Amino acid sequence: MTRILVLDDDKGVVDYLSESLTELGYDVVGMTSPADAIARVSAESFDLLLTDIEMPQMRGLDLLRAVHQAKPRQLVMLMTAFGSIELAVQAVRAGACDFIAKPFRIEVLHQSIERALRERNMMREIVRLRASATVDSPEGLVARSTAMQKVLDTARRAALVDATVLITGETGTGKTALARFIHASSERREAPFVDVNCSALPETLIEAELFGAKRGAFTDARESRPGLFLKAGGGTILLDEVGELPLALQPKLLHVLESSTLRPVGSDDSEPFRARVLAATNRSLEGSLRDGRFRPDLYYRLNVLRIEVPPLRARRDDIVALVDHFLSRASSRFGREVIGVSASAMRRLMAHDWPGNIRELANTIERAVALTANDTITADDVTFEGDSSAATTGNPLEQPLEEIERTHIKRVVDAHQGNKAAAARILGINRRTLYRKLRGRD
């Protein structure tokens, strides 16, 4: 049964709330002394502390800090008869799970309590996932979704043979991570893994970079040096963004793949290489074939085995685990103790289409961890590229009044975990007006 400690200096309020909440099925303890309440919370386990914010002995915000010093993860909900936006924001930033203005109906309080408990449970689930998550898979290869489970199953089977694999998918889906997974799952795992970004190599030097060059082959070739194919040894070489290879180089690459030998620039002799070749692209090679920008014979040589990595929007079941992974990584990087993600923030993350896929998700969580003022990522902390909520630090004198108003309303709604009735009370408008003003963003 859910245990709630109700604290108010007015005994009549304590008795009313204790009786009402008991009828709703909660186990309620009522108190009027802040000092006694702090001692009780420190010694016992309560799911929620519901406290007044204005008491003669101690202000609710001071009580909140004292409670969190003893129990950092204790849920605290504040009540006040002196409601204001500034005080609400101050309470949430100090760690309150919600803020409710007197007078309120018991039904509204009940909804706020249930929402806070659901959010607490989601945070606990994220922490539990962190404790049980495996760390042996490369980053981005969470496979809780059926789509990614199929991808990893295919990759494991591909690792058992030495055939060329073409990995396709949108930018940021984790194609390189999948290539590393294939390498790590193969008998070549102890040998080097060489990742070559074909789009980043200068066209005039790409042949020498891949196949090597003899001394004097060109102006800067002061000594002979092996290419990346030979540096991979008996390991794996990934030709990332293979669709960007210059057309003139493609027949030379085809010959290398078919003969397992290469000829360094400036040399008359061929040398064998032993590396396994993987290729990846976010471009439609079929389209490049039709446009004459990619050779059909090279395409068929690369496309022996093919694995399509699905976009993040097609594998939403993976988002929670990925969020937890990136949250842990960013918290460690910035030296922050961010323990989880609020329910409203997770809803925002789950609803996004992620055009940048896993890379965008990683950047979003890293930005949220770096900027949050709390130990939990809130909806206000989650901003996306091009999202108006990410531009709230701009000069308000250069923003339209309607945009400033909508941004402020959004902050209040998010501070109340999406409770629009509570937000309308804080803003001093009715719900119909609130919905109308929000319609521009919803």
Contacts in CASP RR format, 6 or more apart in sequence:
PFRMAT RR
TARGET T0000
AUTHOR 0000-0000-0000
METHOD contacts of the structure
MODEL  1
MTRILVLDDDKGVVDYLSESLTELGYDVVGMTSPADAIARVSAESFDLLL
TDIEMPQMRGLDLLRAVHQAKPRQLVMLMTAFGSIELAVQAVRAGACDFI
AKPFRIEVLHQSIERALRERNMMREIVRLRASATVDSPEGLVARSTAMQK
VLDTARRAALVDATVLITGETGTGKTALARFIHASSERREAPFVDVNCSA
LPETLIEAELFGAKRGAFTDARESRPGLFLKAGGGTILLDEVGELPLALQ
PKLLHVLESSTLRPVGSDDSEPFRARVLAATNRSLEGSLRDGRFRPDLYY
RLNVLRIEVPPLRARRDDIVALVDHFLSRASSRFGREVIGVSASAMRRLM
AHDWPGNIRELANTIERAVALTANDTITADDVTFEGDSSAATTGNPLEQP
LEEIERTHIKRVVDAHQGNKAAAARILGINRRTLYRKLRGRD
1 25 0 8 1.000
1 26 0 8 1.000
1 27 0 8 1.000
2 25 0 8 1.000
2 26 0 8 1.000
2 27 0 8 1.000
2 47 0 8 1.000
2 48 0 8 1.000
2 117 0 8 1.000
3 26 0 8 1.000
3 27 0 8 1.000
3 28 0 8 1.000
3 29 0 8 1.000
3 44 0 8 1.000
3 45 0 8 1.000
3 46 0 8 1.000
3 47 0 8 1.000
3 48 0 8 1.000
4 21 0 8 1.000
4 26 0 8 1.000
4 27 0 8 1.000
4 28 0 8 1.000
4 29 0 8 1.000
4 46 0 8 1.000
4 47 0 8 1.000
4 48 0 8 1.000
4 49 0 8 1.000
4 50 0 8 1.000
4 113 0 8 1.000
5 28 0 8 1.000
5 29 0 8 1.000
5 30 0 8 1.000
5 31 0 8 1.000
5 37 0 8 1.000
5 40 0 8 1.000
5 41 0 8 1.000
5 46 0 8 1.000
5 48 0 8 1.000
5 49 0 8 1.000
5 50 0 8 1.000
6 14 0 8 1.000
6 17 0 8 1.000
6 18 0 8 1.000
6 21 0 8 1.000
6 28 0 8 1.000
6 29 0 8 1.000
6 30 0 8 1.000
6 31 0 8 1.000
6 50 0 8 1.000
6 51 0 8 1.000
7 14 0 8 1.000
7 30 0 8 1.000
7 31 0 8 1.000
7 32 0 8 1.000
7 34 0 8 1.000
7 37 0 8 1.000
7 49 0 8 1.000
7 50 0 8 1.000
7 51 0 8 1.000
7 52 0 8 1.000
7 55 0 8 1.000
7 63 0 8 1.000
8 14 0 8 1.000
8 17 0 8 1.000
8 32 0 8 1.000
8 51 0 8 1.000
8 52 0 8 1.000
8 55 0 8 1.000
8 79 0 8 1.000
9 32 0 8 1.000
9 52 0 8 1.000
9 55 0 8 1.000
9 56 0 8 1.000
9 57 0 8 1.000
10 32 0 8 1.000
10 52 0 8 1.000
11 32 0 8 1.000
13 52 0 8 1.000
14 30 0 8 1.000
14 31 0 8 1.000
14 32 0 8 1.000
17 28 0 8 1.000
17 30 0 8 1.000
17 50 0 8 1.000
17 109 0 8 1.000
18 28 0 8 1.000
18 29 0 8 1.000
18 30 0 8 1.000
20 106 0 8 1.000
21 28 0 8 1.000
21 106 0 8 1.000
21 109 0 8 1.000
21 110 0 8 1.000
21 113 0 8 1.000
22 28 0 8 1.000
24 106 0 8 1.000
24 110 0 8 1.000
26 113 0 8 1.000
29 40 0 8 1.000
29 46 0 8 1.000
31 37 0 8 1.000
31 40 0 8 1.000
33 57 0 8 1.000
34 51 0 8 1.000
34 55 0 8 1.000
34 57 0 8 1.000
34 58 0 8 1.000
34 60 0 8 1.000
34 63 0 8 1.000
35 57 0 8 1.000
35 58 0 8 1.000
37 49 0 8 1.000
37 51 0 8 1.000
37 63 0 8 1.000
38 63 0 8 1.000
38 66 0 8 1.000
38 67 0 8 1.000
38 70 0 8 1.000
40 46 0 8 1.000
41 49 0 8 1.000
41 67 0 8 1.000
41 70 0 8 1.000
41 71 0 8 1.000
41 74 0 8 1.000
42 67 0 8 1.000
42 70 0 8 1.000
42 71 0 8 1.000
46 74 0 8 1.000
47 75 0 8 1.000
47 117 0 8 1.000
47 120 0 8 1.000
48 75 0 8 1.000
48 76 0 8 1.000
48 77 0 8 1.000
48 97 0 8 1.000
48 113 0 8 1.000
48 116 0 8 1.000
48 117 0 8 1.000
49 67 0 8 1.000
49 74 0 8 1.000
49 75 0 8 1.000
49 76 0 8 1.000
49 77 0 8 1.000
50 77 0 8 1.000
50 79 0 8 1.000
50 109 0 8 1.000
50 113 0 8 1.000
51 60 0 8 1.000
51 63 0 8 1.000
51 64 0 8 1.000
51 76 0 8 1.000
51 77 0 8 1.000
51 78 0 8 1.000
51 79 0 8 1.000
52 60 0 8 1.000
52 78 0 8 1.000
52 79 0 8 1.000
52 80 0 8 1.000
53 59 0 8 1.000
53 60 0 8 1.000
53 61 0 8 1.000
53 78 0 8 1.000
53 79 0 8 1.000
53 80 0 8 1.000
53 82 0 8 1.000
53 87 0 8 1.000
53 91 0 8 1.000
54 60 0 8 1.000
54 80 0 8 1.000
54 81 0 8 1.000
54 82 0 8 1.000
55 63 0 8 1.000
58 66 0 8 1.000
60 78 0 8 1.000
61 78 0 8 1.000
61 90 0 8 1.000
61 91 0 8 1.000
61 94 0 8 1.000
63 76 0 8 1.000
64 76 0 8 1.000
64 78 0 8 1.000
64 91 0 8 1.000
64 94 0 8 1.000
64 95 0 8 1.000
64 96 0 8 1.000
65 94 0 8 1.000
67 74 0 8 1.000
67 76 0 8 1.000
68 74 0 8 1.000
68 76 0 8 1.000
68 95 0 8 1.000
72 375 0 8 1.000
73 339 0 8 1.000
75 97 0 8 1.000
75 116 0 8 1.000
75 117 0 8 1.000
75 120 0 8 1.000
76 95 0 8 1.000
76 96 0 8 1.000
76 97 0 8 1.000
77 96 0 8 1.000
77 97 0 8 1.000
77 98 0 8 1.000
77 99 0 8 1.000
77 100 0 8 1.000
77 112 0 8 1.000
77 113 0 8 1.000
77 116 0 8 1.000
78 91 0 8 1.000
78 96 0 8 1.000
78 98 0 8 1.000
78 99 0 8 1.000
78 100 0 8 1.000
79 100 0 8 1.000
79 101 0 8 1.000
79 102 0 8 1.000
79 104 0 8 1.000
80 87 0 8 1.000
80 99 0 8 1.000
80 100 0 8 1.000
80 101 0 8 1.000
80 102 0 8 1.000
81 101 0 8 1.000
81 102 0 8 1.000
81 103 0 8 1.000
83 101 0 8 1.000
83 426 0 8 1.000
84 426 0 8 1.000
85 412 0 8 1.000
85 426 0 8 1.000
85 427 0 8 1.000
87 99 0 8 1.000
88 99 0 8 1.000
88 412 0 8 1.000
88 415 0 8 1.000
88 416 0 8 1.000
88 426 0 8 1.000
89 411 0 8 1.000
89 415 0 8 1.000
91 99 0 8 1.000
92 98 0 8 1.000
92 99 0 8 1.000
92 378 0 8 1.000
92 415 0 8 1.000
93 373 0 8 1.000
93 374 0 8 1.000
95 374 0 8 1.000
95 375 0 8 1.000
97 116 0 8 1.000
97 119 0 8 1.000
97 120 0 8 1.000
98 112 0 8 1.000
98 115 0 8 1.000
98 116 0 8 1.000
98 416 0 8 1.000
98 417 0 8 1.000
98 419 0 8 1.000
98 422 0 8 1.000
99 415 0 8 1.000
99 416 0 8 1.000
99 422 0 8 1.000
99 426 0 8 1.000
100 108 0 8 1.000
100 109 0 8 1.000
100 112 0 8 1.000
100 422 0 8 1.000
101 422 0 8 1.000
101 425 0 8 1.000
101 426 0 8 1.000
108 421 0 8 1.000
108 422 0 8 1.000
111 419 0 8 1.000
112 419 0 8 1.000
112 422 0 8 1.000
115 343 0 8 1.000
115 417 0 8 1.000
115 419 0 8 1.000
116 417 0 8 1.000
118 343 0 8 1.000
119 342 0 8 1.000
119 343 0 8 1.000
119 344 0 8 1.000
119 417 0 8 1.000
122 341 0 8 1.000
122 342 0 8 1.000
122 343 0 8 1.000
122 346 0 8 1.000
123 339 0 8 1.000
123 340 0 8 1.000
123 341 0 8 1.000
123 342 0 8 1.000
123 376 0 8 1.000
125 320 0 8 1.000
126 320 0 8 1.000
126 323 0 8 1.000
126 324 0 8 1.000
126 327 0 8 1.000
126 340 0 8 1.000
126 341 0 8 1.000
127 339 0 8 1.000
127 340 0 8 1.000
129 320 0 8 1.000
129 321 0 8 1.000
129 324 0 8 1.000
130 324 0 8 1.000
130 328 0 8 1.000
133 321 0 8 1.000
133 324 0 8 1.000
133 325 0 8 1.000
137 143 0 8 1.000
137 181 0 8 1.000
138 177 0 8 1.000
138 178 0 8 1.000
138 180 0 8 1.000
138 181 0 8 1.000
138 184 0 8 1.000
139 177 0 8 1.000
139 325 0 8 1.000
140 174 0 8 1.000
140 177 0 8 1.000
140 322 0 8 1.000
140 325 0 8 1.000
140 358 0 8 1.000
141 148 0 8 1.000
141 152 0 8 1.000
141 174 0 8 1.000
141 177 0 8 1.000
141 178 0 8 1.000
141 181 0 8 1.000
142 148 0 8 1.000
142 318 0 8 1.000
142 321 0 8 1.000
142 322 0 8 1.000
142 325 0 8 1.000
143 149 0 8 1.000
143 151 0 8 1.000
143 152 0 8 1.000
143 318 0 8 1.000
144 317 0 8 1.000
144 318 0 8 1.000
144 320 0 8 1.000
144 321 0 8 1.000
145 315 0 8 1.000
145 316 0 8 1.000
145 317 0 8 1.000
145 318 0 8 1.000
146 317 0 8 1.000
147 310 0 8 1.000
147 314 0 8 1.000
147 315 0 8 1.000
148 310 0 8 1.000
148 315 0 8 1.000
148 318 0 8 1.000
151 178 0 8 1.000
151 307 0 8 1.000
151 308 0 8 1.000
151 309 0 8 1.000
151 310 0 8 1.000
152 181 0 8 1.000
154 307 0 8 1.000
155 178 0 8 1.000
155 181 0 8 1.000
155 182 0 8 1.000
155 185 0 8 1.000
155 307 0 8 1.000
156 185 0 8 1.000
158 165 0 8 1.000
158 182 0 8 1.000
158 305 0 8 1.000
158 307 0 8 1.000
159 181 0 8 1.000
159 182 0 8 1.000
159 183 0 8 1.000
159 185 0 8 1.000
159 186 0 8 1.000
160 186 0 8 1.000
161 305 0 8 1.000
162 276 0 8 1.000
163 304 0 8 1.000
163 305 0 8 1.000
164 257 0 8 1.000
164 276 0 8 1.000
164 277 0 8 1.000
164 278 0 8 1.000
164 279 0 8 1.000
164 301 0 8 1.000
164 302 0 8 1.000
164 303 0 8 1.000
164 304 0 8 1.000
164 305 0 8 1.000
165 179 0 8 1.000
165 182 0 8 1.000
165 278 0 8 1.000
165 279 0 8 1.000
165 304 0 8 1.000
165 305 0 8 1.000
165 306 0 8 1.000
165 307 0 8 1.000
166 242 0 8 1.000
166 278 0 8 1.000
166 279 0 8 1.000
166 280 0 8 1.000
166 281 0 8 1.000
166 285 0 8 1.000
166 302 0 8 1.000
166 303 0 8 1.000
166 304 0 8 1.000
166 305 0 8 1.000
166 306 0 8 1.000
166 307 0 8 1.000
167 175 0 8 1.000
167 178 0 8 1.000
167 179 0 8 1.000
167 278 0 8 1.000
167 279 0 8 1.000
167 280 0 8 1.000
167 281 0 8 1.000
167 306 0 8 1.000
167 307 0 8 1.000
167 309 0 8 1.000
168 175 0 8 1.000
168 280 0 8 1.000
168 281 0 8 1.000
168 282 0 8 1.000
168 285 0 8 1.000
168 306 0 8 1.000
168 307 0 8 1.000
168 308 0 8 1.000
168 309 0 8 1.000
169 175 0 8 1.000
169 281 0 8 1.000
169 282 0 8 1.000
169 308 0 8 1.000
169 309 0 8 1.000
169 310 0 8 1.000
169 311 0 8 1.000
170 282 0 8 1.000
170 309 0 8 1.000
170 311 0 8 1.000
170 356 0 8 1.000
170 357 0 8 1.000
171 282 0 8 1.000
171 356 0 8 1.000
171 357 0 8 1.000
171 359 0 8 1.000
172 282 0 8 1.000
172 356 0 8 1.000
172 357 0 8 1.000
172 358 0 8 1.000
172 359 0 8 1.000
172 360 0 8 1.000
173 309 0 8 1.000
173 310 0 8 1.000
173 311 0 8 1.000
173 312 0 8 1.000
173 357 0 8 1.000
173 358 0 8 1.000
174 309 0 8 1.000
174 357 0 8 1.000
174 358 0 8 1.000
174 359 0 8 1.000
175 240 0 8 1.000
175 280 0 8 1.000
175 282 0 8 1.000
175 309 0 8 1.000
176 195 0 8 1.000
176 238 0 8 1.000
176 240 0 8 1.000
176 280 0 8 1.000
178 307 0 8 1.000
178 309 0 8 1.000
179 193 0 8 1.000
179 195 0 8 1.000
179 236 0 8 1.000
179 238 0 8 1.000
179 240 0 8 1.000
179 278 0 8 1.000
179 280 0 8 1.000
180 193 0 8 1.000
182 236 0 8 1.000
182 278 0 8 1.000
183 189 0 8 1.000
183 193 0 8 1.000
183 235 0 8 1.000
183 236 0 8 1.000
183 276 0 8 1.000
183 278 0 8 1.000
186 236 0 8 1.000
186 276 0 8 1.000
188 234 0 8 1.000
188 235 0 8 1.000
188 236 0 8 1.000
188 276 0 8 1.000
191 232 0 8 1.000
191 233 0 8 1.000
191 234 0 8 1.000
191 235 0 8 1.000
191 236 0 8 1.000
192 231 0 8 1.000
192 232 0 8 1.000
192 233 0 8 1.000
192 234 0 8 1.000
192 235 0 8 1.000
192 236 0 8 1.000
193 232 0 8 1.000
193 235 0 8 1.000
193 236 0 8 1.000
193 238 0 8 1.000
194 228 0 8 1.000
194 231 0 8 1.000
194 232 0 8 1.000
194 235 0 8 1.000
194 236 0 8 1.000
194 237 0 8 1.000
194 238 0 8 1.000
194 275 0 8 1.000
195 238 0 8 1.000
195 240 0 8 1.000
196 209 0 8 1.000
196 210 0 8 1.000
196 228 0 8 1.000
196 237 0 8 1.000
196 238 0 8 1.000
196 239 0 8 1.000
196 240 0 8 1.000
197 240 0 8 1.000
197 241 0 8 1.000
198 206 0 8 1.000
198 239 0 8 1.000
198 240 0 8 1.000
198 241 0 8 1.000
198 242 0 8 1.000
198 243 0 8 1.000
198 244 0 8 1.000
198 245 0 8 1.000
199 240 0 8 1.000
199 241 0 8 1.000
199 244 0 8 1.000
200 241 0 8 1.000
201 209 0 8 1.000
201 210 0 8 1.000
203 246 0 8 1.000
206 245 0 8 1.000
206 246 0 8 1.000
206 249 0 8 1.000
207 249 0 8 1.000
207 252 0 8 1.000
207 265 0 8 1.000
208 217 0 8 1.000
208 218 0 8 1.000
208 221 0 8 1.000
208 227 0 8 1.000
208 264 0 8 1.000
208 265 0 8 1.000
209 227 0 8 1.000
209 228 0 8 1.000
210 227 0 8 1.000
210 228 0 8 1.000
210 229 0 8 1.000
210 253 0 8 1.000
210 262 0 8 1.000
211 227 0 8 1.000
211 229 0 8 1.000
211 252 0 8 1.000
211 256 0 8 1.000
211 262 0 8 1.000
211 263 0 8 1.000
211 264 0 8 1.000
211 265 0 8 1.000
212 225 0 8 1.000
212 226 0 8 1.000
212 227 0 8 1.000
212 229 0 8 1.000
212 230 0 8 1.000
212 262 0 8 1.000
212 264 0 8 1.000
212 265 0 8 1.000
213 221 0 8 1.000
213 224 0 8 1.000
213 225 0 8 1.000
213 227 0 8 1.000
213 264 0 8 1.000
213 265 0 8 1.000
213 266 0 8 1.000
214 221 0 8 1.000
214 224 0 8 1.000
214 264 0 8 1.000
214 265 0 8 1.000
214 266 0 8 1.000
214 267 0 8 1.000
215 221 0 8 1.000
215 222 0 8 1.000
215 223 0 8 1.000
215 224 0 8 1.000
216 222 0 8 1.000
216 266 0 8 1.000
217 264 0 8 1.000
217 265 0 8 1.000
217 266 0 8 1.000
217 267 0 8 1.000
218 265 0 8 1.000
221 265 0 8 1.000
224 264 0 8 1.000
226 264 0 8 1.000
227 264 0 8 1.000
228 237 0 8 1.000
229 237 0 8 1.000
229 256 0 8 1.000
229 262 0 8 1.000
229 273 0 8 1.000
229 275 0 8 1.000
230 262 0 8 1.000
230 271 0 8 1.000
230 273 0 8 1.000
232 273 0 8 1.000
232 275 0 8 1.000
233 273 0 8 1.000
233 274 0 8 1.000
233 275 0 8 1.000
234 274 0 8 1.000
234 275 0 8 1.000
234 276 0 8 1.000
235 274 0 8 1.000
235 275 0 8 1.000
235 276 0 8 1.000
236 275 0 8 1.000
236 276 0 8 1.000
236 277 0 8 1.000
236 278 0 8 1.000
237 275 0 8 1.000
237 276 0 8 1.000
237 277 0 8 1.000
237 278 0 8 1.000
238 278 0 8 1.000
238 279 0 8 1.000
238 280 0 8 1.000
239 245 0 8 1.000
239 277 0 8 1.000
239 278 0 8 1.000
239 279 0 8 1.000
239 280 0 8 1.000
240 279 0 8 1.000
240 280 0 8 1.000
240 281 0 8 1.000
241 280 0 8 1.000
241 281 0 8 1.000
241 282 0 8 1.000
241 283 0 8 1.000
242 279 0 8 1.000
242 280 0 8 1.000
242 281 0 8 1.000
242 285 0 8 1.000
242 302 0 8 1.000
243 281 0 8 1.000
243 283 0 8 1.000
243 285 0 8 1.000
243 288 0 8 1.000
243 293 0 8 1.000
243 294 0 8 1.000
244 283 0 8 1.000
245 253 0 8 1.000
245 294 0 8 1.000
247 292 0 8 1.000
247 293 0 8 1.000
247 294 0 8 1.000
247 295 0 8 1.000
250 294 0 8 1.000
250 295 0 8 1.000
250 298 0 8 1.000
251 295 0 8 1.000
251 298 0 8 1.000
253 298 0 8 1.000
254 295 0 8 1.000
254 297 0 8 1.000
254 298 0 8 1.000
254 301 0 8 1.000
256 262 0 8 1.000
256 273 0 8 1.000
257 277 0 8 1.000
257 298 0 8 1.000
257 301 0 8 1.000
257 302 0 8 1.000
258 301 0 8 1.000
259 270 0 8 1.000
260 272 0 8 1.000
260 273 0 8 1.000
260 274 0 8 1.000
261 270 0 8 1.000
261 271 0 8 1.000
261 272 0 8 1.000
261 273 0 8 1.000
262 270 0 8 1.000
262 271 0 8 1.000
262 273 0 8 1.000
263 269 0 8 1.000
263 270 0 8 1.000
263 271 0 8 1.000
264 271 0 8 1.000
277 302 0 8 1.000
279 302 0 8 1.000
285 294 0 8 1.000
285 299 0 8 1.000
285 303 0 8 1.000
287 294 0 8 1.000
288 294 0 8 1.000
289 296 0 8 1.000
289 299 0 8 1.000
311 354 0 8 1.000
311 357 0 8 1.000
312 318 0 8 1.000
312 319 0 8 1.000
312 322 0 8 1.000
312 354 0 8 1.000
312 356 0 8 1.000
312 357 0 8 1.000
312 358 0 8 1.000
312 360 0 8 1.000
312 361 0 8 1.000
313 353 0 8 1.000
313 354 0 8 1.000
316 350 0 8 1.000
319 349 0 8 1.000
319 350 0 8 1.000
319 361 0 8 1.000
320 346 0 8 1.000
322 358 0 8 1.000
322 361 0 8 1.000
323 341 0 8 1.000
323 346 0 8 1.000
323 349 0 8 1.000
323 361 0 8 1.000
323 365 0 8 1.000
324 340 0 8 1.000
326 361 0 8 1.000
326 362 0 8 1.000
326 365 0 8 1.000
326 366 0 8 1.000
327 338 0 8 1.000
327 340 0 8 1.000
327 341 0 8 1.000
327 365 0 8 1.000
327 369 0 8 1.000
327 377 0 8 1.000
329 362 0 8 1.000
329 366 0 8 1.000
330 336 0 8 1.000
330 338 0 8 1.000
330 365 0 8 1.000
330 366 0 8 1.000
330 368 0 8 1.000
330 369 0 8 1.000
330 370 0 8 1.000
331 337 0 8 1.000
331 338 0 8 1.000
331 369 0 8 1.000
333 366 0 8 1.000
334 369 0 8 1.000
334 370 0 8 1.000
336 369 0 8 1.000
336 370 0 8 1.000
336 372 0 8 1.000
337 375 0 8 1.000
338 369 0 8 1.000
338 372 0 8 1.000
338 374 0 8 1.000
338 375 0 8 1.000
338 376 0 8 1.000
338 377 0 8 1.000
339 375 0 8 1.000
339 376 0 8 1.000
340 375 0 8 1.000
340 376 0 8 1.000
340 377 0 8 1.000
341 349 0 8 1.000
341 376 0 8 1.000
341 377 0 8 1.000
342 376 0 8 1.000
342 377 0 8 1.000
342 378 0 8 1.000
342 379 0 8 1.000
342 417 0 8 1.000
343 417 0 8 1.000
344 378 0 8 1.000
344 379 0 8 1.000
344 414 0 8 1.000
344 417 0 8 1.000
344 418 0 8 1.000
345 368 0 8 1.000
345 377 0 8 1.000
345 378 0 8 1.000
345 379 0 8 1.000
345 381 0 8 1.000
345 382 0 8 1.000
347 379 0 8 1.000
348 379 0 8 1.000
348 382 0 8 1.000
349 361 0 8 1.000
349 364 0 8 1.000
349 382 0 8 1.000
352 384 0 8 1.000
354 360 0 8 1.000
354 361 0 8 1.000
360 384 0 8 1.000
360 385 0 8 1.000
364 382 0 8 1.000
364 383 0 8 1.000
364 384 0 8 1.000
365 377 0 8 1.000
367 383 0 8 1.000
368 377 0 8 1.000
368 381 0 8 1.000
368 382 0 8 1.000
368 383 0 8 1.000
369 377 0 8 1.000
371 381 0 8 1.000
372 378 0 8 1.000
372 381 0 8 1.000
374 381 0 8 1.000
378 414 0 8 1.000
378 415 0 8 1.000
379 414 0 8 1.000
379 417 0 8 1.000
379 418 0 8 1.000
380 389 0 8 1.000
380 411 0 8 1.000
380 414 0 8 1.000
380 415 0 8 1.000
383 389 0 8 1.000
383 390 0 8 1.000
384 390 0 8 1.000
388 403 0 8 1.000
388 407 0 8 1.000
388 441 0 8 1.000
389 407 0 8 1.000
389 410 0 8 1.000
392 407 0 8 1.000
396 404 0 8 1.000
405 437 0 8 1.000
406 437 0 8 1.000
406 438 0 8 1.000
406 440 0 8 1.000
406 441 0 8 1.000
409 423 0 8 1.000
409 427 0 8 1.000
409 434 0 8 1.000
409 437 0 8 1.000
409 438 0 8 1.000
410 438 0 8 1.000
410 441 0 8 1.000
412 423 0 8 1.000
412 426 0 8 1.000
412 427 0 8 1.000
413 419 0 8 1.000
413 420 0 8 1.000
413 423 0 8 1.000
413 434 0 8 1.000
413 438 0 8 1.000
415 423 0 8 1.000
416 422 0 8 1.000
416 423 0 8 1.000
416 426 0 8 1.000
420 431 0 8 1.000
420 434 0 8 1.000
420 435 0 8 1.000
420 438 0 8 1.000
421 431 0 8 1.000
423 434 0 8 1.000
424 430 0 8 1.000
424 431 0 8 1.000
424 433 0 8 1.000
424 434 0 8 1.000
427 434 0 8 1.000
429 437 0 8 1.000
END
